[in-house]
Amino acid sequence: MRKKLFIVILSLAMILSACSSGSSKTDEKTLNVAVAADATSLDPISYNDDFSENVMKQIFQGLLAKTADNKIVNCLAQSIEKPDDLTFIIKIKDGVKFSNGDDLTVDDVIFSLDRVAGSDQYGYVFQSIDRNSFEKIDDKTFKFKLKEADATIMEALAGPSGAIVQQKDVEAKGEKFAQEPMGTGLFKIDSWTKLDTISLSKNENYWQEAPKIDKIVLRVVPEASQRLIELESGNVDIAYQIAPNDIKKVEENKDLSLMRRLDNSVHFISLNVSKPPFDNIKAREAMDYALDMETIFNTVFMGVGKLATSPVNPNFSYSIADQIQPIKQDKEKAKELFAEAGVKPGTLLKIYVNENQQRNDVAAMMQEQLKEYGIDLQIVKLEWGAMVEALKAKEDDMFIMSWSPSAHDTHYEFFSPYHSNKAGQGPNYSAYTNPEMDKLIIEGLHTTDENKRAEIYKAAQELAIKDKPYKYIHYGETVVGIKNTIEGFELLPTYAQNLWNLSFKESK
C-alpha cells in the first residue's frame, strides 16, 4: 500500500513562492530596485551568489517552493507520492507554460533534474538521486529513485537550483542560457547591461493570474549611501542592504518603511589554508585572539545582525551558536601564537573585499588591530566578479564573504564551505579539507533521525571551530528600505526577495 507524501497547498495570499499573483493593469507599472552588486550567472546550475538568485526568483519556478515562514509547498508539482523511502512519483500541474508559450512537459522536468544532478556547482545538492532511475510514466507523471536516504531532498527540490528549465531552450542557447534564461515564472528577462541594470518584463504566457506590475528594473548601486539617496529621491522603489548608519534616516522618513529580519547568512573572514601563514593552525589560532571582534561588530554593524560564534546560523536546526561565548581578544596570547607560526613583524598579508562598505570597514579595523603584531595588512578592493576570479587563483591570504545556503537545511551550512569536494570553489576558496569533516557531512545527509542529526552537526560545528578555516564575524540581518507606495512585500530571511507579487497602491 502506497504511503503518500502530501505537500499541503496553503491558501493564504502570496504563499506559493512565485506560484500565484494578482491581476494586471492596463497602464505600465515599473518597479525600480537598487541592489548592491550585479548577477554573475542566471543558470540554476551555475549561479553562486545572492545577487543572481535575486533575479532568478522572478524568472524560474520549481516543483516545490518555500513560503516566507519556511514551509514547503507545491509549485509546479500537482502531487508527490512515496511508495517507499527511496521512490518518488511526481505529477506536474496542467496548463503550465514557459514564457515562450510552450507547454511544460515531463521531459523538461526530467531534463532539469538530471542536468542539475550532474552539474559541477549543484550536483552535490542532488547527489542522492539515481540519475539512471528517471522514468516517464505518462505525459504528466514521472518517477525517480534515491540511491540512499536523503534528509534534504525536499529542500533541494524547493531550492533555486531545483528550478525547471526547457530542454530545447537550454540546448539551443548553450552557454548563452546563463545570460538569456527562460522559465515558467511571472517575469522574463528583457535585457542585461553588465554592472548596470537587469530589466525584466511580465510573462504574457504565465499560467496563472498575471502579476500586478509590468516591469522590474534591477539597478546595480554598489555604495550603500547612494542606494539610500536613490530611495529618498524616488528614483527607486526598493533599496537592498540599507547600511546600519542609514537605518534611522529611513525610519524617520514618512514616505519610506524599513523592513529588517535576521537572515540565514554567516559572514566570515576566510583564512587561506592552502599557503603560509594560514596553512599553520597556530597562525589561525592567533587570529582568534588578535582581533577584537566585539568591537568590530559593534562599530561596523551597529547592532544589525548578531555576533557569530558557530558555522551554523541560529535560523537553522542544530545550531549551537547560543551555547558558545565569543572569544575575547588576548594580545599576548596572539603574539605567542604568531611567533610559534613563524609570522614575524613586517609580514605582509593581503585581504580581498568587494565593494560592500561594511566589509571594507571590517578590513580597515583589522588592518589597524593587526599593526599591534607587526602585520602589514593590505586591503585589495575589487568588483564582485573580479574578486571571485582572484580567489579562484588563490591570490589572497584572507577574504571577507558570507554564506547563505539556498536550500534550508543544516547540511548545506557545511557542504560548500567545508567539504573537500568543494575545496577551491565558493565559498571554500581557501581550500579547507578534513576527512573527518567530510565523514560527518555525508553522515548527516543520509541520517533522517532528528536526534542523531543533532549529534552529528554538533560534532561538525565543534570540528569547524577547532580547525578555524574561518573567523566568524556575524549572522546577517536583511535590511530593506521600501517606498510606502508599494504593497505586498514580505521580507524573506535571504538576500533574494520575491518581487513578482508586489503592486503599487492605488492613487486616491
C-alpha positions as CSV (number, residue, x, y, z in Angstrom):
1,M,0.0,0.0,0.0
2,R,1.4,3.3,-1.0
3,K,2.4,5.9,1.5
4,K,1.5,9.3,0.1
5,L,3.6,12.3,0.8
6,F,1.1,15.2,0.6
7,I,2.5,18.7,0.2
8,V,-0.2,20.9,1.5
9,I,-1.2,23.8,-0.7
10,L,-1.6,26.7,1.7
11,S,-4.5,29.1,0.9
12,L,-3.0,32.3,2.3
13,A,-2.4,35.1,-0.1
14,M,1.0,35.1,-1.8
15,I,2.2,32.0,0.0
16,L,3.2,30.0,-3.0
17,S,6.6,31.5,-3.9
18,A,6.2,32.7,-7.4
19,C,3.2,30.4,-7.9
20,S,0.3,32.8,-7.8
21,S,-0.3,36.5,-8.1
22,G,-2.8,39.2,-8.7
23,S,-4.4,40.9,-11.8
24,S,-2.6,43.1,-14.2
25,K,-3.1,46.8,-15.0
26,T,-3.6,48.5,-18.4
27,D,-1.1,51.3,-17.5
28,E,2.5,50.2,-17.3
29,K,3.9,49.8,-13.8
30,T,7.7,49.6,-13.4
31,L,9.3,48.6,-10.1
32,N,12.8,50.0,-9.7
33,V,15.1,48.2,-7.3
34,A,18.6,49.2,-6.1
35,V,20.8,46.2,-5.5
36,A,24.4,46.1,-4.2
37,A,26.0,44.1,-7.0
38,D,25.4,42.5,-10.4
39,A,24.4,39.0,-11.0
40,T,27.1,36.6,-12.5
41,S,25.0,33.8,-13.9
42,L,21.2,33.2,-14.2
43,D,21.5,29.5,-14.9
44,P,20.2,27.4,-11.9
45,I,23.1,25.0,-12.2
46,S,25.9,27.6,-12.3
47,Y,25.0,30.6,-10.3
48,N,26.7,31.0,-7.0
49,D,25.7,34.3,-5.4
50,D,22.7,36.0,-3.8
51,F,22.6,38.7,-6.5
52,S,22.0,36.1,-9.2
53,E,19.4,34.3,-7.1
54,N,17.5,37.5,-6.6
55,V,17.0,37.7,-10.3
56,M,16.3,34.0,-10.8
57,K,13.5,34.2,-8.2
58,Q,11.4,36.3,-10.6
59,I,12.1,34.1,-13.6
60,F,12.1,30.4,-12.5
61,Q,9.9,28.0,-10.6
62,G,10.5,24.6,-9.2
63,L,8.4,21.5,-8.4
64,L,8.2,22.8,-4.9
65,A,8.6,26.3,-3.3
66,K,9.2,27.9,0.1
67,T,7.0,30.3,2.0
68,A,8.1,33.3,4.0
69,D,7.8,31.2,7.2
70,N,9.9,28.4,5.6
71,K,7.2,25.9,4.8
72,I,7.5,23.7,1.7
73,V,4.5,23.9,-0.7
74,N,3.7,22.6,-4.2
75,C,4.5,24.8,-7.1
76,L,4.8,23.0,-10.5
77,A,4.1,19.7,-8.8
78,Q,0.5,18.7,-8.5
79,S,1.3,15.8,-6.2
80,I,4.2,13.8,-4.8
81,E,3.9,10.2,-3.8
82,K,6.4,8.0,-1.9
83,P,5.5,4.3,-2.3
84,D,8.7,3.6,-0.3
85,D,11.5,5.5,1.3
86,L,13.6,5.8,-1.9
87,T,11.0,6.2,-4.6
88,F,9.3,9.5,-5.7
89,I,6.3,9.6,-8.1
90,I,5.6,13.2,-9.2
91,K,2.7,14.5,-11.2
92,I,3.0,18.0,-12.7
93,K,0.2,20.6,-13.0
94,D,-1.9,21.1,-16.1
95,G,-1.6,24.2,-18.1
96,V,1.9,25.3,-17.1
97,K,3.7,27.3,-19.8
98,F,7.2,28.7,-20.3
99,S,7.5,32.4,-21.1
100,N,7.8,31.5,-24.8
101,G,4.3,30.0,-24.8
102,D,5.4,26.3,-24.9
103,D,3.8,23.8,-22.5
104,L,5.8,22.4,-19.6
105,T,6.4,18.7,-20.2
106,V,7.5,15.8,-18.1
107,D,10.5,15.6,-20.4
108,D,11.6,19.1,-19.4
109,V,11.3,18.3,-15.7
110,I,13.3,15.1,-16.0
111,F,15.9,17.0,-18.1
112,S,16.1,19.8,-15.5
113,L,16.6,17.4,-12.5
114,D,19.1,15.2,-14.4
115,R,21.0,18.3,-15.5
116,V,21.4,19.8,-12.1
117,A,22.2,16.4,-10.5
118,G,25.1,16.1,-13.0
119,S,26.3,19.6,-12.6
120,D,29.6,20.7,-11.0
121,Q,28.1,23.5,-9.0
122,Y,25.0,21.9,-7.6
123,G,25.3,18.2,-8.2
124,Y,26.0,17.8,-4.5
125,V,22.6,19.1,-3.6
126,F,21.0,16.2,-5.7
127,Q,23.7,13.7,-5.2
128,S,21.4,11.1,-3.7
129,I,19.3,10.9,-6.9
130,D,20.0,7.8,-9.1
131,R,20.2,9.5,-12.4
132,N,19.6,6.2,-14.2
133,S,16.2,5.8,-12.4
134,F,14.3,8.6,-14.1
135,E,11.2,7.2,-15.8
136,K,8.4,8.9,-17.7
137,I,5.1,7.2,-16.7
138,D,2.7,9.3,-18.8
139,D,2.5,12.9,-20.1
140,K,2.1,14.3,-16.6
141,T,3.8,11.8,-14.4
142,F,7.4,10.6,-13.8
143,K,9.4,8.9,-11.1
144,F,12.9,8.6,-9.8
145,K,14.7,6.8,-7.0
146,L,17.3,7.8,-4.5
147,K,20.5,5.8,-4.1
148,E,20.1,6.1,-0.4
149,A,18.1,8.0,2.2
150,D,18.4,11.8,1.9
151,A,17.1,14.1,4.7
152,T,17.4,17.1,2.4
153,I,15.8,16.1,-0.9
154,M,12.6,18.1,-0.4
155,E,14.6,21.2,0.4
156,A,16.6,20.6,-2.7
157,L,13.5,20.4,-4.9
158,A,12.3,23.6,-3.4
159,G,15.6,25.5,-3.8
160,P,16.8,27.7,-6.6
161,S,19.0,25.0,-8.2
162,G,15.8,22.9,-8.5
163,A,14.3,25.4,-11.0
164,I,12.7,23.8,-14.1
165,V,14.1,24.8,-17.5
166,Q,13.0,23.9,-21.0
167,Q,15.2,21.3,-22.6
168,K,15.1,22.7,-26.2
169,D,15.8,26.2,-25.0
170,V,18.9,25.2,-22.9
171,E,20.2,23.0,-25.7
172,A,19.7,25.8,-28.3
173,K,21.4,28.5,-26.3
174,G,24.2,26.5,-24.8
175,E,26.4,28.8,-22.6
176,K,24.3,31.8,-23.5
177,F,21.4,30.4,-21.4
178,A,23.2,31.8,-18.3
179,Q,22.7,35.3,-19.7
180,E,19.4,34.7,-21.5
181,P,17.4,32.4,-19.1
182,M,13.8,31.4,-19.6
183,G,11.5,29.8,-17.1
184,T,7.8,29.4,-16.1
185,G,7.9,32.3,-13.6
186,L,5.9,35.5,-13.6
187,F,8.7,37.5,-15.3
188,K,11.1,37.1,-18.2
189,I,14.4,38.8,-18.9
190,D,14.4,41.7,-21.4
191,S,18.0,43.0,-21.2
192,W,21.1,42.8,-19.1
193,T,23.7,45.6,-19.1
194,K,26.6,44.3,-17.1
195,L,27.3,46.2,-13.9
196,D,24.4,48.5,-14.6
197,T,20.9,47.1,-15.0
198,I,18.8,44.0,-15.5
199,S,15.4,44.6,-16.9
200,L,12.5,42.1,-16.6
201,S,9.0,42.2,-18.0
202,K,5.9,40.3,-17.1
203,N,5.5,36.9,-18.7
204,E,2.5,37.3,-21.0
205,N,2.2,33.5,-21.1
206,Y,2.1,33.0,-17.3
207,W,-0.1,30.0,-16.5
208,Q,-1.9,31.6,-13.6
209,E,-3.0,35.2,-12.8
210,A,-0.7,37.9,-14.2
211,P,1.5,40.0,-11.9
212,K,0.3,43.4,-10.9
213,I,3.5,45.1,-12.1
214,D,4.6,45.1,-15.7
215,K,8.4,45.6,-15.4
216,I,11.1,45.2,-12.8
217,V,14.4,47.1,-13.3
218,L,17.3,46.0,-11.0
219,R,19.9,48.7,-10.8
220,V,23.4,48.0,-9.6
221,V,24.3,50.6,-7.0
222,P,27.4,49.3,-5.0
223,E,27.6,52.1,-2.5
224,A,25.0,51.9,0.4
225,S,24.9,55.6,0.8
226,Q,24.0,56.0,-2.9
227,R,21.3,53.4,-2.7
228,L,19.7,55.4,0.1
229,I,19.9,58.6,-2.0
230,E,18.2,56.8,-4.8
231,L,15.4,55.6,-2.5
232,E,15.0,59.0,-0.8
233,S,14.9,60.8,-4.2
234,G,12.2,58.4,-5.6
235,N,14.5,57.0,-8.3
236,V,13.9,53.5,-6.9
237,D,11.0,51.9,-5.0
238,I,13.1,49.5,-3.0
239,A,16.7,49.6,-1.8
240,Y,18.5,46.5,-0.6
241,Q,21.1,46.4,2.1
242,I,20.4,49.6,4.0
243,A,23.6,50.4,5.9
244,P,23.4,50.4,9.8
245,N,24.1,54.2,9.9
246,D,21.3,54.9,7.5
247,I,18.6,52.9,9.3
248,K,17.4,55.9,11.3
249,K,17.1,58.0,8.2
250,V,14.7,55.6,6.6
251,E,12.7,55.2,9.8
252,E,12.3,58.9,10.1
253,N,11.2,59.4,6.5
254,K,7.4,59.5,6.4
255,D,7.4,58.2,2.8
256,L,9.5,55.2,3.5
257,S,9.3,52.0,5.5
258,L,12.2,49.9,6.9
259,M,12.0,46.1,7.0
260,R,14.5,44.0,8.8
261,R,14.9,40.3,9.8
262,L,17.7,38.1,11.0
263,D,18.7,36.3,7.8
264,N,20.3,32.9,7.0
265,S,23.8,34.2,6.4
266,V,27.1,33.7,8.2
267,H,29.6,36.5,7.5
268,F,33.2,35.5,7.9
269,I,36.9,36.2,7.3
270,S,38.3,33.3,5.3
271,L,41.9,32.3,6.0
272,N,43.7,30.8,3.1
273,V,44.8,27.4,4.5
274,S,46.4,26.4,1.2
275,K,49.6,28.5,1.8
276,P,51.6,30.2,4.6
277,P,50.9,31.5,7.1
278,F,47.4,30.1,7.5
279,D,48.3,26.6,6.5
280,N,49.6,26.5,10.1
281,I,46.9,26.1,12.7
282,K,48.9,28.2,15.1
283,A,48.5,31.2,12.8
284,R,44.8,30.6,12.5
285,E,44.6,30.3,16.3
286,A,46.5,33.6,16.6
287,M,43.8,35.3,14.6
288,D,41.2,34.2,17.1
289,Y,43.0,36.2,19.8
290,A,44.4,39.0,17.7
291,L,41.2,40.6,16.7
292,D,38.6,42.3,18.9
293,M,35.5,41.0,17.1
294,E,33.0,42.5,19.5
295,T,34.4,46.0,18.9
296,I,34.5,45.4,15.1
297,F,30.9,44.1,15.2
298,N,29.5,46.9,17.3
299,T,31.4,49.6,15.4
300,V,30.7,48.4,11.8
301,F,27.3,46.8,12.2
302,M,25.9,48.9,15.0
303,G,23.6,46.2,16.3
304,V,22.4,44.9,13.0
305,G,22.6,41.2,13.0
306,K,24.2,39.0,15.7
307,L,27.8,38.3,16.6
308,A,28.7,34.9,15.2
309,T,30.3,32.1,17.2
310,S,29.4,29.0,15.2
311,P,29.3,28.0,11.5
312,V,25.6,27.3,11.8
313,N,23.2,30.3,11.8
314,P,20.6,30.3,14.6
315,N,17.9,30.2,12.0
316,F,18.9,26.6,11.2
317,S,18.3,23.5,13.2
318,Y,21.0,22.1,15.4
319,S,22.9,25.4,15.7
320,I,25.0,25.6,18.9
321,A,25.7,29.3,18.4
322,D,23.8,30.4,21.5
323,Q,25.9,27.9,23.6
324,I,29.2,29.4,22.7
325,Q,30.7,32.5,24.1
326,P,32.6,34.9,21.8
327,I,36.4,34.6,22.0
328,K,37.9,37.6,23.8
329,Q,40.9,39.5,22.4
330,D,44.1,38.4,24.1
331,K,47.1,40.3,22.6
332,E,49.8,38.4,24.5
333,K,48.4,35.0,23.5
334,A,48.1,36.2,19.9
335,K,51.7,37.3,19.8
336,E,52.9,34.0,21.2
337,L,50.9,32.0,18.6
338,F,52.0,34.2,15.7
339,A,55.6,33.7,16.8
340,E,55.1,29.9,17.0
341,A,53.7,30.0,13.5
342,G,56.7,31.9,12.2
343,V,54.7,35.1,11.5
344,K,57.3,37.8,12.1
345,P,56.9,41.6,12.4
346,G,56.9,43.1,8.9
347,T,54.8,40.3,7.5
348,L,52.7,41.5,4.5
349,L,49.2,39.9,4.2
350,K,46.5,40.6,1.6
351,I,42.8,40.6,2.4
352,Y,40.3,40.8,-0.5
353,V,36.9,42.5,-0.3
354,N,34.3,43.6,-2.8
355,E,32.6,47.0,-2.9
356,N,30.5,46.2,0.2
357,Q,31.2,49.1,2.5
358,Q,30.8,47.2,5.7
359,R,33.3,44.6,4.6
360,N,35.7,47.4,3.7
361,D,35.2,48.8,7.2
362,V,35.8,45.4,8.8
363,A,39.0,45.1,6.8
364,A,40.1,48.6,7.8
365,M,39.6,47.8,11.5
366,M,41.5,44.5,11.1
367,Q,44.3,46.4,9.4
368,E,44.6,48.8,12.4
369,Q,44.4,46.0,15.0
370,L,46.9,43.7,13.3
371,K,49.5,46.5,13.4
372,E,49.9,45.6,17.1
373,Y,51.5,42.3,15.9
374,G,53.7,43.9,13.2
375,I,51.4,42.6,10.4
376,D,51.0,44.9,7.4
377,L,47.5,44.1,6.1
378,Q,46.9,45.3,2.5
379,I,43.3,45.7,1.5
380,V,42.5,44.7,-2.1
381,K,39.1,46.0,-3.2
382,L,37.6,44.5,-6.3
383,E,34.3,44.3,-8.1
384,W,32.5,41.1,-7.1
385,G,33.2,39.1,-10.3
386,A,36.8,40.2,-10.4
387,M,37.2,39.2,-6.7
388,V,35.8,35.8,-7.3
389,E,38.3,35.2,-10.1
390,A,41.2,36.4,-7.8
391,L,40.0,34.0,-5.1
392,K,39.9,31.1,-7.6
393,A,43.5,31.9,-8.5
394,K,44.4,31.8,-4.7
395,E,45.9,35.3,-4.8
396,D,44.6,36.1,-1.3
397,D,45.7,35.4,2.2
398,M,42.3,36.3,3.5
399,F,39.0,37.5,2.2
400,I,35.6,38.6,3.6
401,M,32.5,36.9,2.4
402,S,29.2,35.5,3.6
403,W,27.5,32.2,3.1
404,S,23.7,31.6,2.9
405,P,22.7,28.2,1.6
406,S,19.9,28.3,-1.0
407,A,18.4,25.0,0.5
408,H,17.3,25.5,4.1
409,D,18.9,22.5,5.8
410,T,21.9,22.4,8.1
411,H,23.7,20.0,5.8
412,Y,24.1,22.9,3.3
413,E,25.6,25.1,6.0
414,F,28.5,22.7,5.8
415,F,28.9,21.1,2.4
416,S,30.0,24.1,0.3
417,P,32.2,25.8,2.9
418,Y,33.7,22.7,4.5
419,H,33.6,19.5,2.3
420,S,36.7,18.6,0.4
421,N,34.7,18.2,-2.9
422,K,34.1,21.9,-2.8
423,A,37.7,23.0,-1.9
424,G,38.8,25.8,-4.2
425,Q,35.2,26.7,-5.0
426,G,32.9,29.3,-3.5
427,P,32.7,29.9,-0.6
428,N,35.6,27.4,0.2
429,Y,38.1,29.3,-1.9
430,S,40.7,28.8,0.8
431,A,40.6,25.0,0.1
432,Y,39.9,23.7,3.6
433,T,39.8,19.9,3.7
434,N,39.5,17.4,6.6
435,P,38.4,13.7,6.0
436,E,36.8,13.7,9.5
437,M,34.6,16.7,8.4
438,D,33.7,15.0,5.1
439,K,32.5,12.0,7.0
440,L,30.3,14.0,9.4
441,I,28.8,16.0,6.5
442,I,27.8,12.9,4.5
443,E,26.6,11.1,7.6
444,G,24.3,14.0,8.3
445,L,22.9,14.0,4.8
446,H,21.9,10.3,5.0
447,T,20.6,10.3,8.5
448,T,16.8,11.1,8.9
449,D,16.6,10.6,12.7
450,E,16.5,14.1,14.2
451,N,18.3,13.3,17.4
452,K,21.2,11.6,15.6
453,R,21.4,14.5,13.2
454,A,21.7,16.9,16.1
455,E,24.6,14.9,17.4
456,I,26.3,14.8,14.0
457,Y,26.0,18.6,13.4
458,K,27.1,19.4,16.9
459,A,30.3,17.4,16.3
460,A,30.7,19.2,12.9
461,Q,30.4,22.6,14.4
462,E,32.9,21.8,17.1
463,L,35.3,20.5,14.5
464,A,34.9,23.6,12.3
465,I,35.6,25.8,15.4
466,K,38.7,23.7,16.2
467,D,40.1,23.8,12.6
468,K,39.5,27.5,12.2
469,P,39.4,27.9,8.4
470,Y,37.1,30.9,9.0
471,K,37.0,33.7,11.5
472,Y,33.2,34.3,12.1
473,I,32.1,37.9,12.1
474,H,28.3,37.9,12.4
475,Y,25.0,36.5,11.4
476,G,23.5,38.9,8.9
477,E,20.3,40.8,9.0
478,T,18.3,41.7,5.9
479,V,17.5,45.4,6.0
480,V,15.4,46.8,3.2
481,G,14.1,50.3,2.6
482,I,10.8,50.5,0.7
483,K,8.5,53.3,-0.5
484,N,5.1,53.3,1.2
485,T,3.5,53.2,-2.3
486,I,4.5,49.5,-2.5
487,E,2.2,46.8,-1.3
488,G,2.7,43.0,-0.8
489,F,6.4,43.0,0.2
490,E,7.0,40.1,2.6
491,L,10.6,40.0,3.8
492,L,12.4,36.7,3.5
493,P,15.5,35.6,5.6
494,T,17.6,35.8,2.4
495,Y,19.1,38.5,0.2
496,A,17.0,37.3,-2.7
497,Q,13.4,38.5,-2.4
498,N,10.1,37.8,-4.1
499,L,9.4,40.9,-6.2
500,W,6.9,39.2,-8.5
501,N,3.9,39.6,-6.1
502,L,4.3,43.3,-5.4
503,S,1.9,46.1,-6.5
504,F,1.6,49.9,-6.3
505,K,-1.0,51.4,-4.0
506,E,-3.9,53.0,-5.9
507,S,-3.8,56.8,-6.0
508,K,-6.6,58.5,-4.1
